Amino acid sequence: MARNIMIQGTMSNAGKSLLAAGLCRVLRQEGLRVAPFKSQNMALNSFITAGGGEMGRAQVVQAEAAGIAPDVRMNPILLKPTTDRGSQVIVGGRALGNMDAGAYYRRKKEFIPAVLEAYESLAAEYDVIVIEGAGSPAEINLKADDIVNMGLARLVDAPVLLAGDIDRGGVFAQLYGTVALLEPEERQRIKGLIINKFRGDPAILRPGLGDLERLCGVPVAGVIPYLHVDIDDEDSLTERFSRREGRRDIDLAVIRLPKISNFTDFGPFERYDNVSLRYVGSLRELGDPDMILLPGTKSTIADLLWLRQSGLEAAIQKAAAAGTPVFGICGGYQMLGRSVSDPEGAEAEKGTRAAGMGLLPVDTVFRGEKRQTQVSGTLNPVEGLLSPLSGMAYQGYEIHMGHSGDAPAILGRGCVYGTYIHGIFDAPGVADAVLGALCRKKGLSPAILTSFDPAAYKERQYDLLAQAVRGNLDMALVHRMLDRVV
């Protein structure tokens, strides 16, 4: 069976996912066969594996860093929030249905066999399992039924590194308070503390480290600097939504829907020097972009009504009428159609129906069966501004419960386009073709764009992450943890 190590955090967004990815990469570079694992993930950014299973993107990133294919065993439970109090529950890559928080927590222990089966299957195939926790292990109201932090560490006998986020402030209190709230047996599992996202002079921080070690009885295993690496974020805590950069030669606006999902679809556009990609959540922020992008959502009808009430729907319709390209993916594509209905209550209240934006000739009906599959092929003839996409190769995945009839890979009418294919802009040349068309529309030369190899770029980002982790984390301690000599 594989050796293991676990990274827990003092809070959500403490940097666990990125640290786990970095550690996967470092250990892979050392010649070990490494796999990531997170028993329970809550996120709206998901991925469909080659086998058609659904999993969280954080473990996809970690698998890529480890140089292996994503596998639903790496994330046996995925919770996709549908409301403030409920989620779609996915176990082993397949949706079980929607549950409110109370119902899920009452049933959570039923899923332990599935978690252990997934873990033990991976452990039989790899040298090391890098485990990621969720939220904080010190949520004392949830500890009795925990299957993702110390509860999981106990089940698989994992030593723990505890990470705190200094960028949010109060990191010493975060780490000490977390340790203090743990049971004695749980404290013994923590073998090192990590101060993450540090900016500034380490000499100023150093005097407090000794005090922290004495208070917690655990060594500081590393001070990780604030990392500027371009690696996919997992969920709505991403810093991408709060960036306020100036508009560039080509300006793209992504509508930040309340239940936005798979916003990583638009990541390729962020890698061009002369392109700005903005996430906008109000009419005031929209402005006059060169293209409007409508992302996926876990609650299509609810987010469509929000779009209508906020005034953004009318603004998008007006922009499209004036010739501004609009491109929707998955839920965004459904909103652009004539109607969206949910007769079975698959996503909204049973029998809910809403008029769409009327910009594409499709009607969407939600059903209980979820389509989740990887797809590839050659793009159909595309009309209008984006005609350069015609005949280009694509690959990606579909994940949706709404069905919109038979349609080509990209459906276009006028300057409005829609697709069900997540990851379509990742295919070689596709983002270049879209941006080139926008350049020509503005009278700019496509030569202003900075072309690059997406696959090589991604690998370089993982290597930069590994370099930072290796240079700032006590790897000797990590190996002692793996060998159980601490």
C-alpha positions in Angstrom: 0.0 0.0 0.0 1.1 3.5 -0.7 2.5 5.8 1.9 0.5 9.0 2.5 0.6 12.6 3.7 -2.2 15.0 4.3 -2.5 18.8 4.0 -5.2 20.4 6.1 -5.9 24.1 6.5 -7.1 26.5 9.1 -9.9 27.7 6.8 -11.2 27.4 3.2 -8.9 29.0 0.7 -5.8 28.6 2.9 -4.1 27.2 -0.2 -4.4 23.5 0.5 -5.2 22.6 -3.1 -2.2 24.4 -4.6 0.1 23.1 -1.9 -1.1 19.5 -2.6 -0.6 20.0 -6.3 2.9 21.4 -5.7 3.8 18.4 -3.5 2.4 16.0 -6.1 4.7 17.6 -8.6 7.8 17.6 -6.4 7.4 13.9 -5.5 6.8 13.0 -9.1 10.0 14.8 -10.0 11.7 12.6 -7.4 10.6 9.6 -9.3 7.7 8.5 -7.2 4.3 7.4 -8.5 2.0 9.9 -6.9 -1.8 10.3 -6.8 -4.0 13.0 -5.1 -7.0 12.3 -3.0 -9.8 14.3 -1.4 -12.7 12.3 0.1 -15.3 15.1 -0.1 -15.1 18.2 -2.2 -17.6 21.0 -2.5 -17.2 23.0 -5.7 -19.1 24.0 -8.8 -16.0 23.6 -11.0 -16.0 20.0 -12.1 -14.6 17.7 -14.8 -15.6 14.6 -16.7 -13.1 11.8 -16.9 -12.5 9.6 -19.9 -14.8 7.0 -18.2 -17.6 9.6 -17.9 -17.3 10.2 -14.2 -17.6 13.6 -12.6 -15.0 14.9 -10.1 -13.8 18.2 -8.7 -11.2 20.2 -10.7 -8.8 20.6 -7.8 -8.0 16.9 -8.0 -7.8 17.2 -11.8 -5.1 19.9 -11.4 -3.3 17.7 -8.8 -3.4 14.7 -11.1 -2.0 16.8 -13.9 0.8 17.9 -11.6 1.5 14.3 -10.8 1.6 13.4 -14.5 -1.4 11.0 -14.4 -4.9 10.9 -15.8 -7.7 12.3 -13.6 -9.8 9.5 -12.0 -13.0 9.7 -10.0 -11.3 7.6 -7.2 -9.3 10.8 -6.4 -12.5 12.6 -5.4 -15.1 10.0 -4.4 -17.7 12.5 -3.1 -18.4 15.8 -4.9 -21.0 18.3 -3.6 -22.3 20.8 -6.1 -24.3 23.6 -4.3 -27.7 24.2 -5.9 -29.0 26.5 -3.2 -27.7 28.1 0.0 -28.7 25.0 1.9 -28.6 22.1 -0.6 -26.3 20.4 -3.0 -26.3 17.8 -5.7 -24.5 14.8 -4.3 -22.1 12.9 -6.6 -20.6 9.7 -5.3 -18.1 7.7 -7.4 -18.6 10.1 -10.3 -22.4 9.7 -10.5 -25.1 12.0 -9.2 -27.3 10.5 -6.5 -29.6 13.5 -6.4 -30.1 16.7 -4.5 -30.0 16.8 -0.7 -30.3 19.6 1.8 -27.4 20.0 4.3 -29.2 18.2 7.1 -30.1 15.2 5.0 -26.6 14.9 3.7 -25.0 15.1 7.1 -27.4 12.4 8.5 -26.3 10.1 5.7 -22.7 11.0 5.5 -21.4 8.0 7.3 -23.1 5.8 4.7 -20.5 7.0 2.2 -17.4 5.9 4.2 -17.2 2.5 2.5 -17.1 4.3 -0.9 -14.4 6.7 0.3 -12.2 3.8 1.7 -12.7 1.7 -1.4 -11.6 4.5 -3.6 -8.6 5.3 -1.4 -7.5 1.7 -1.0 -7.7 1.1 -4.8 -5.5 4.1 -5.5 -3.1 3.1 -2.7 -2.6 -0.3 -4.3 -1.4 1.4 -7.5 0.8 4.3 -6.4 3.8 4.9 -4.1 2.4 8.0 -2.4 -1.1 9.5 -1.9 -1.2 13.2 -1.2 -4.4 13.9 0.6 -6.2 17.2 0.8 -8.6 18.2 3.6 -11.5 20.6 3.3 -12.2 23.8 5.3 -10.9 23.4 8.8 -10.4 20.4 11.1 -11.4 22.6 14.0 -15.1 22.9 13.1 -16.2 21.4 16.4 -19.8 21.2 15.4 -19.0 18.9 12.5 -16.2 16.7 14.0 -18.4 13.8 15.1 -19.2 12.8 11.5 -16.0 14.1 9.8 -14.9 12.1 6.8 -12.6 14.7 5.2 -10.2 16.1 7.8 -9.1 14.3 11.0 -11.8 11.7 10.6 -10.2 10.7 7.3 -6.7 11.0 8.6 -7.6 8.5 11.3 -9.2 6.1 8.8 -6.2 6.0 6.6 -3.5 6.7 9.3 -2.2 9.9 7.7 0.3 12.4 9.1 -0.8 16.0 8.6 0.7 19.3 7.6 -1.5 22.2 8.7 -1.5 25.3 6.5 -2.6 28.9 7.5 -3.2 31.8 5.2 -1.1 34.8 6.3 -2.4 37.0 3.5 -5.8 37.2 5.3 -4.1 38.2 8.6 -4.0 36.5 12.0 -2.1 33.5 10.8 -0.6 32.8 14.3 -4.1 32.8 15.8 -5.3 30.6 13.0 -2.7 28.0 13.5 -2.6 28.0 17.3 -6.4 28.1 17.6 -6.8 25.2 15.3 -4.3 23.1 17.1 -5.8 24.1 20.5 -9.3 22.9 19.4 -8.2 19.5 18.4 -8.3 16.4 20.5 -5.0 15.1 21.8 -4.9 12.2 19.3 -5.6 14.6 16.5 -2.8 17.0 17.6 -0.4 14.1 17.5 -1.1 13.7 13.8 0.1 17.2 13.0 3.8 17.0 12.2 4.4 20.5 10.8 2.8 23.9 10.3 2.9 25.9 7.1 2.5 29.7 6.8 1.2 30.2 3.3 0.9 33.2 0.9 3.6 35.2 2.6 4.6 38.6 1.2 7.4 40.7 2.5 10.7 40.3 4.4 11.0 36.8 6.1 13.2 38.4 8.8 10.3 40.3 10.2 8.3 37.1 10.5 11.0 34.9 12.0 10.8 36.0 15.7 7.2 34.8 15.8 8.0 31.3 14.4 9.7 30.1 17.5 6.9 31.3 19.8 4.4 29.5 17.5 6.3 26.3 17.6 6.5 26.4 21.4 2.8 27.2 21.7 1.7 24.4 19.3 4.4 21.9 20.1 4.9 21.4 16.3 7.7 22.7 14.1 7.1 25.2 11.3 7.7 23.2 8.2 7.8 26.1 5.8 6.9 29.7 4.9 5.5 29.6 1.4 5.6 32.9 -0.5 2.6 34.3 -2.3 2.8 32.4 -5.6 2.1 34.0 -9.0 1.5 30.8 -10.9 -1.3 30.4 -13.5 -3.0 27.3 -12.4 -6.8 26.7 -12.4 -8.7 27.8 -9.4 -11.3 25.4 -7.9 -14.3 27.5 -6.7 -16.0 30.8 -6.1 -13.2 31.9 -3.7 -10.9 32.5 -6.6 -9.2 35.8 -6.7 -10.0 36.1 -10.4 -13.4 37.5 -9.6 -12.0 40.4 -7.7 -9.3 41.5 -10.1 -9.6 45.1 -11.3 -7.2 45.4 -14.2 -7.3 48.0 -16.9 -8.9 47.2 -20.2 -6.6 46.1 -23.0 -6.8 46.0 -26.8 -9.3 43.2 -26.7 -11.7 43.3 -23.7 -13.7 40.2 -22.7 -16.5 40.3 -20.1 -17.6 37.1 -18.3 -20.9 37.4 -16.5 -20.4 36.4 -12.9 -23.6 34.4 -12.3 -24.5 33.7 -8.6 -24.0 29.9 -9.2 -21.3 30.2 -11.8 -19.5 26.9 -12.6 -16.6 25.9 -14.7 -15.3 29.4 -15.1 -12.0 27.7 -15.9 -13.4 27.5 -19.5 -12.1 31.0 -20.0 -8.6 30.6 -18.6 -7.0 30.4 -22.0 -7.9 34.1 -22.7 -6.0 35.2 -19.6 -2.7 34.2 -21.1 -2.5 36.9 -23.8 -0.7 40.1 -23.0 -3.1 42.3 -25.0 -6.4 40.7 -23.7 -8.3 41.7 -20.6 -10.7 39.1 -19.1 -13.1 40.7 -16.6 -15.7 39.0 -14.3 -18.7 41.3 -14.0 -21.6 41.0 -11.7 -23.5 44.2 -12.3 -24.7 46.5 -15.1 -22.3 49.2 -14.0 -19.3 46.8 -14.4 -20.2 45.6 -17.9 -19.3 48.6 -19.9 -18.7 48.1 -23.6 -16.7 44.9 -24.0 -15.5 43.4 -27.3 -17.2 40.1 -26.4 -19.6 38.9 -23.7 -19.1 35.4 -22.3 -21.9 33.6 -20.4 -20.5 30.7 -18.3 -22.0 27.5 -16.9 -24.2 27.5 -13.8 -25.5 24.9 -11.4 -28.9 26.8 -11.3 -29.8 27.8 -14.8 -33.3 29.1 -14.3 -32.5 30.9 -11.0 -29.5 32.6 -12.5 -31.4 33.5 -15.7 -34.0 35.3 -13.4 -31.1 37.0 -11.6 -29.7 38.1 -15.0 -33.2 39.5 -15.8 -33.7 41.3 -12.5 -30.2 42.8 -12.5 -30.7 44.5 -15.9 -27.8 42.5 -17.4 -30.1 40.5 -19.7 -31.4 43.6 -21.4 -27.9 44.9 -21.7 -26.7 41.7 -23.3 -29.6 41.7 -25.7 -28.9 45.3 -26.7 -25.2 44.6 -27.2 -26.0 41.6 -29.4 -28.3 43.7 -31.5 -25.5 46.2 -32.0 -23.2 43.5 -33.2 -21.2 42.6 -30.0 -20.4 38.9 -30.0 -22.0 36.9 -27.2 -20.8 33.3 -26.4 -22.5 31.0 -23.9 -21.3 27.7 -22.6 -23.6 25.0 -21.1 -25.9 26.9 -18.7 -25.0 30.2 -20.5 -25.9 28.6 -23.8 -29.3 27.4 -22.4 -30.1 31.0 -21.2 -29.5 32.3 -24.7 -32.3 30.1 -26.1 -36.1 30.7 -26.2 -37.1 28.8 -23.1 -35.8 26.7 -20.2 -38.2 24.4 -18.4 -37.8 21.8 -15.6 -40.9 19.6 -15.6 -39.4 16.9 -13.3 -37.7 19.2 -10.8 -34.2 18.0 -11.8 -32.7 21.4 -10.9 -35.4 23.8 -9.9 -38.9 23.4 -8.4 -40.9 20.9 -10.3 -42.7 22.4 -13.2 -40.7 25.6 -13.3 -40.5 27.3 -16.7 -38.8 30.5 -17.8 -38.5 32.4 -21.0 -34.9 32.6 -22.3 -33.1 35.5 -23.8 -34.4 34.6 -27.3 -31.0 35.0 -29.0 -30.6 31.4 -30.1 -33.2 29.0 -31.6 -33.2 26.4 -28.8 -35.6 25.2 -26.1 -34.1 23.5 -23.1 -35.8 20.9 -21.0 -34.3 19.6 -17.8 -34.5 15.8 -17.1 -33.3 13.6 -14.3 -30.6 12.0 -16.5 -27.3 13.8 -16.5 -25.2 13.8 -19.6 -21.5 13.6 -18.7 -19.0 12.6 -21.3 -15.8 13.6 -23.0 -16.2 14.8 -26.6 -13.9 15.5 -29.5 -14.2 16.1 -33.2 -14.1 18.8 -35.9 -16.2 21.9 -35.6 -19.1 22.3 -37.9 -19.3 25.3 -40.3 -19.6 28.4 -38.0 -21.4 31.5 -39.4 -20.5 35.1 -39.0 -17.6 36.7 -37.1 -16.4 33.3 -35.7 -16.3 31.5 -39.1 -12.5 31.0 -38.8 -13.5 28.3 -36.2 -15.0 26.1 -39.0 -13.3 22.8 -39.4 -11.0 23.2 -36.4 -10.4 20.2 -34.1 -11.9 20.4 -30.6 -12.0 18.3 -27.5 -13.6 18.8 -24.1 -16.5 17.5 -22.1 -20.2 17.9 -21.5 -21.9 17.9 -18.2 -25.5 19.0 -18.1 -29.1 17.9 -17.1 -30.7 20.2 -19.6 -31.3 18.9 -23.1 -31.6 21.3 -26.0 -32.3 19.0 -28.9 -29.8 18.1 -31.7 -27.4 20.9 -32.3 -23.9 21.3 -33.8 -20.9 21.6 -31.5 -21.2 25.4 -31.8 -24.6 26.9 -32.7 -24.5 30.4 -34.1 -27.1 33.0 -35.1 -25.9 36.4 -36.1 -23.2 37.3 -33.6 -24.5 35.0 -30.8 -23.0 31.6 -30.2 -23.5 28.7 -27.9 -22.0 25.3 -27.0 -22.3 22.5 -24.4 -18.6 21.8 -24.7 -16.5 22.8 -21.6 -12.9 23.3 -22.4 -13.5 24.2 -26.1 -11.2 27.2 -25.9 -8.3 25.0 -24.7 -8.1 23.2 -28.1 -5.0 24.3 -30.1 -5.8 27.4 -32.2 -9.4 27.9 -31.0 -8.6 30.9 -28.6 -6.3 32.3 -31.3 -9.1 32.2 -33.9 -11.6 33.8 -31.6 -9.3 36.6 -30.6 -8.1 37.1 -34.1 -11.6 37.6 -35.3 -12.2 40.2 -32.6 -9.0 42.0 -33.6 -10.1 42.2 -37.2 -13.5 43.5 -36.2 -11.8 46.4 -34.4 -9.4 47.0 -37.2 -6.4 45.6 -35.3 -3.8 43.1 -36.6 -4.0 39.7 -35.0 -0.2 40.0 -34.8 -0.7 41.9 -31.5 -1.7 38.6 -29.8 0.9 36.6 -28.0 0.6 33.0 -29.3 1.8 30.1 -27.1 1.7 26.4 -26.6 -1.0 25.8 -24.0 0.2 22.3 -23.0 3.8 23.5 -22.6 2.7 26.6 -20.7 0.7 24.5 -18.2 3.6 22.2 -17.6 5.8 25.2 -16.9 3.4 26.5 -14.3 3.4 23.2 -12.5 7.2 23.2 -12.5 7.3 26.7 -11.1 4.9 25.7 -8.4 7.1 22.7 -7.5 10.2 24.9 -7.4 8.5 27.2 -4.9 7.3 24.3 -2.7 10.6 22.5 -2.8 12.5 25.7 -2.0 10.4 26.7 0.9 9.0 23.5 2.5 11.1 21.2 4.7 11.2 18.3 2.3 13.4 16.3 4.8 10.5 16.5 7.2 8.0 15.5 4.5 10.0 12.4 3.8 10.2 11.6 7.5 6.5 11.9 7.6 6.1 9.5 4.7 8.5 7.1 6.3 6.7 7.5 9.7 9.8 8.5 11.6 8.4 11.7 13.1 
